[in-house]
């Protein structure tokens, strides 16, 4: 991180400093360790850099504007005085503990971590969850004061929307993990641990519903060919909606789709013969790089929700979301005996926990397989009183063979 030294941090000099395209720290010429961090965005924060028991520590005092330079300097003197005594003002139970609030953690999370580790859509979603649910609820609490009961209460207040509640909990957990890395909480003290997530809505198409959807897609093929191709590819690849909607022809290979910048990083999506046939059947527009072309020349079809609403209504699938097509791919894979590990690879999951949501479907598949196996053995092993040979056994054998 670039740094510069100026003579003294005053309101006039701080106001005059402009963002230079990189995070920069301007150090005060009178008080060693006291500085002003200027973000690429232009936001300015007073900071202190010092050592506590030989370990380098950074402290964010707060933003310029709400905090005046003289006030920031006074707080910096207190932090530096404690540091000389070996007291870490961020993690100890001293009077400084309360100055590091969850709102400070929110700002640092959104300013430092999110822009450098998350894609734009994820950045926007994290900012929304922090702004709407985390900061207003526990933002004024001291970071080290937050306990599991506080997190559980926040999560409980969002119970009407389980998906949103769970995503908020995940973001908050990441924030407190970073608070440990940054020295704002002791290691292993994340208050989000052991807060049980809500069961989220799961929906996938049965074989009969998939067949019904297939009929309707054929009916709409002439009216909205791009949308129909998109929905077929979603079902046949298990891709996320954005991965198909934003797919370029240059990424379509003979036996796979190479996604250079998927949600979890670059990955290759294998193409079965049916998915390959759908791609081969799409009429390519000269000069248009998009696979799912829009109505205007050279564009992609940006909105898949509107055509999906028409299609699902005609198919009698009013409760099915586009993302449920991805769930359908996973559930069908389980029914065919694929492992959760393999399904995670096919779906592009980087964490086992993400695929674990389908574990109950795997148990259903195992139970079904067990019933078929024991039924086959039982026909020969047991007598008629137990469902074995006797009246109807030939019919059972023929049924199991089918």
ZARO-308956 format. One record per residue (C-alpha): residue in one letter; x, y, z. Coordinates in steps of 0.2 Angstrom, whole numbers, plus 2048, in hexadecimal, padded with zeros to 3 digits. Last residue first. Layout:
REM ZARO-308956
aXYZ
...
This chain:
REM ZARO-308956
x73C6F47B3
x7446E57BA
x73D6EA7CB
x72B6E97C4
x72F6D87BB
x7356D17CC
x7266D87D5
x71A6D07C8
x7226C07CA
x7216C17DD
x70E6C47DC
x7096B57E6
x7176AC7ED
x7296B07EF
x72D6BE7FB
x7236CC803
x7256C6815
x7166BB815
x7196B5804
x72A6AE808
x73A6B7809
x74B6B5800
x7476B57EE
x73C6C47ED
x7466CC7FC
x7566CD7F2
x74E6D97E5
x7446E37F2
x7546E57FC
x75D6EC7EE
x74E6F87E8
x74B6FE7F9
x75E7017FC
x75E70B7EC
x7507167F2
x757719803
x76871E7FB
x75F72A7EF
x7557317FE
x766733807
x76D73C7F9
x75E7487F8
x76274B80B
x774750807
x76E75D7FA
x77276B805
x784763807
x78976B7F6
x78C77C7FE
x79477480E
x7A176B803
x7A877C7FE
x7AF7817EC
x79F77D7E3
x7A077D7D0
x7907747CD
x7987657C5
x7A67647D2
x7997657E0
x78F7577D8
x79E74C7D8
x7A174F7EA
x78F74C7EE
x79073B7E5
x7877367D5
x77A7287D7
x76E72D7C9
x7627347D6
x77073F7DC
x7737467CB
x7607497C9
x7607537D9
x76F75E7D3
x7687627C2
x7577667CA
x7607727D6
x76877B7C7
x75677C7C0
x7517837D1
x75B7927CD
x74E7987C0
x7417977CD
x73378B7CF
x7237907D8
x7187937C9
x71C7827C1
x70C7807B7
x71577E7A7
x70D78D79F
x7117977AF
x7237917AF
x72579779D
x71E7A879F
x7277AB7AF
x7377A57A7
x7357B1799
x7357BF7A5
x7437B97B1
x7507B67A3
x7547C97A1
x7657CD799
x7637C4789
x7747C8781
x7777D6774
x77F7D7763
x76F7DA759
x7607DE764
x7557D076A
x7627C9775
x76E7BA772
x7717AC77E
x7827A6777
x7897B8778
x7977BD76C
x78C7C575F
x7967C974F
x78C7BD745
x77D7B774E
x77E7A4752
x76E79A751
x76E78F760
x76C77C75B
x77E77875E
x77C77E770
x76D774773
x77676476C
x785767777
x779767786
x771757780
x78274F77D
x78975378E
x793762791
x7A076479F
x7A17757A8
x7B377B7A9
x7B77877B7
x7BE7987BB
x7BA7A07CC
x7AD79C7D9
x79F7A77D1
x7A67A47BF
x7B37AE7B7
x7BC7A37A9
x7AD7987A6
x7B378B79A
x7A4782793
x7A776F78F
x7A8762782
x7AD76B772
x7AF77C779
x7A478A77D
x7AD799785
x7B07A3775
x79D7A2772
x79A7AD781
x78F7A8791
x7887B679A
x7767AF79C
x77D79D79F
x7897A27AD
x77D7AF7B4
x76F7A27B6
x77B7967C0
x7807867B6
x7787757BA
x77D7707A8
x76E7687A0
x7617727AA
x7697827A8
x76C77E795
x75A77B792
x75578B79B
x762795790
x75C78D780
x74A792784
x74F7A3788
x7587A5777
x74A79D76D
x73C7A9774
x72D7A7768
x73379975D
x73878E76C
x729792777
x71F782774
x72F778775
x733780786
x72177B78B
x723769787
x734768790
x72C7707A0
x7207627A0
x72E75579F
x73775D7AD
x72775E7B7
x72574B7B5
x7377477B9
x7357517C9
x73C7637C9
x74676A7D7
x7417757E5
x74A7797F6
x745787801
x75278A80E
x75478281F
x75A78F82B
x76C790831
x77178B842
x77C79784C
x78A78B851
x79879884D
x7917AA849
x79A7B1859
x7AB7AE851
x7B77AD860
x7C47A1859
x7D27AE859
x7CF7BD864
x7C57CC85C
x7CB7DC854
x7DC7D484F
x7DA7D683C
x7D97C383A
x7CC7C2848
x7C27D0840
x7C37C7830
x7BB7B7837
x7AE7C383E
x7AA7CA82D
x7A97B9825
x79C7B4833
x7927C382F
x7927BF81D
x78C7AE820
x77F7B382C
x7787C0820
x7777B2813
x76E7A781F
x7617B4823
x75E7B8811
x75B7A680C
x7507A481B
x7447B3818
x7387B3826
x7467AE832
x74E7BF830
x74C7C4842
x7537B3847
x7637B783F
x7657C7848
x7617BE858
x76D7B0855
x77B7BD852
x7777C6862
x7767B586C
x7877B0864
x78F7BF86C
x7947D0866
x79E7DA873
x7AF7D786A
x7A97E285C
x7A17EF867
x78F7F1862
x789800858
x7877F6848
x77D7E8850
x76C7EA847
x76E7F983B
x77F7F3835
x77A7E1833
x76A7E182A
x7687EE81C
x7797F581A
x7837E581C
x7777DA812
x7767E7804
x7897E9804
x78B7D6803
x77F7D57F4
x7887E37EB
x7997DB7ED
x7937CB7E8
x78C7D27D8
x79D7DB7D5
x7A87CB7D8
x7B07C97EA
x7C17C97F1
x7C97DA7EE
x7BA7E57EF
x7B37DB7FE
x7C27DB809
x7C77ED80B
x7B97F9809
x7AA7EE80D
x7B27E481B
x7BA7F4822
x7AA7FD822
x7A07EF82A
x7AE7EC837
x7AD7FE83C
x79A7FC83D
x79D7ED849
x7A57F9855
x7B77FC859
x7B680B865
x7AF7FF872
x7BF7F6876
x7C9806878
x7C480688B
x7CE7F688D
x7C87E488C
x7D57E087F
x7D37DC86C
x7D37EC863
x7DD7F7870
x7EB7EA871
x7F47EE881
x8077EB882
x80A7FA88D
x81180387E
x8027FE874
x7F7807881
x80081787E
x7FE81586C
x7EB81286D
x7E9821878
x7F382D86D
x7E982785E
x7D982B867
x7E083D869
x7E683E857
x7D5839851
x7CC84685B
x7D9853854
x7D684D842
x7C384E844
x7B883F844
x7A783F83B
x7B184782D
x7BF83B82B
x7BA82982E
x7BF81F83E
x7CD81A849
x7D380B83F
x7E1802848
x7EF7F8840
x7FA7ED84A
x80C7E6848
x8117D9854
x81F7DD860
x8157DC870
x8097E9868
x8117F2859
x80A802851
x800808843
x7F1814846
x7E481983A
x7D8828835
x7CD823827
x7CA82C816
x7BE827809
x7C482C7F7
x7BE81C7EF
x7D08167ED
x7D18177FF
x7DB824809
x7E281F81A
x7E782D825
x7F582B832
x7FB829843
x80A81E846
x81682B84B
x80D83B850
x81584B849
x817848837
x80683F835
x807831828
x7FD830818
x7F781F814
x7F281B802
x7E580F7FA
x7E88117E8
x7E081C7DA
x7E782C7E0
x7D98327EC
x7DA8447F1
x7E284C800
x7DC85E803
x7D085A810
x7DD85281A
x7E9861819
x7DB86D81E
x7D486282C
x7E6860833
x7F2851831
x803858833
x813859829
x80F84C81C
x81683A819
x81082F80B
x80B81D809
x8088117FB
x800800800
